[in-house]
């Protein structure tokens, strides 16, 4: 346990508490939200440190009194038994956590191999995340969506946010970051007349939503093109050039948005996605320099690079990263994702306690 790190974090907590007590901070809602998130993230640490300090003080007092009254010896023994538990809890909280855990996210879902069946499965994944968000009391917003002819999803981006400051600094990213990767489905497609089971895939990319202070974008490094929105089958759904395509010239990142009716709205939504992608790219570069275990979540939407399989005939879901298997696929698709997400979070926690790099999300 690092006493210096603990002291620094407790000092930061005290400083944040003072800043939040100043009414002036609430004049800037973005700053207030950012400070509030960090304060909430450090609150469990401050509480655990306080409980440990109090327990140590109580133990010392009980031992002193035990020399005069034997009844205090039993109390001292009970307190002594609690100390290792409190110390372990504090040590766990001192392990560096994912710096984005308190953030909201942008989830991108893309149909891959499998044609129309893949698009239908991508639509299933979209509904699964929307239902899970509803269960958690989160707020969702469809930023952009391109539907397929049969009602599936070719490409979709949604924002998922907590209401207010997340408790303990555990925002949407802390739960949904495990979802990035290739999801494989095995079932009989609605387009299959012979009743044969097919395998197809959809890709999910989860990005921590970046605030403007997180990423600096030079307007001179952007190329902005406008075009007419199109719907399933390529038909035009708008008679004006309201759709927007933004290219970030230094990185080559391209973002398109056509969901809104106005060009300005589509541009704002595209900039949100671009900021999130640039933040993720910067994080990947930093991780690579530090030889971190994290890698790009989706390289190609290829069935061989799957993180999870959804087998409909067996009602089975399998997460290949940790060997998790459950036979409740119907419930998972209805938004009951906590089982697999808890298993992934626990595997990552054990790896961190063992001093290893965090669980790879690929």
Secondary structure, DSSP 8 states (H G I E B T S, - for coil): --HHHHHHHHHHHHHHHHHHHSGGGGGSHHHHHHHHHHHHHHHHHHHHHHHHHHHHHHHHHHHHHHTT-THHHHHHHHHHHHHHHHHHHHHHHHS---TTTTS-EEEEEEE-TTTHHHHHHHHHHHHHHHHHHHHHT-EEEEEEEEE-TTS-EEEEEEEEE-SSS-GGG--HHHHHGGG-EEEEEEE--TT-SS---EEEEEEEEEEE---TTT----GGGEEEEEE--B-GGG-BS-SS--EEEEEETTTTEEEEE-SSSSHHHHHHHHHHHHHHHHHHHHHHHHHHHTT-S---S-S---GGGEEEEEETTTTEEEETTTTEEES-HHHHHTT--HHHHHHHHHHHHHHHHTT-------
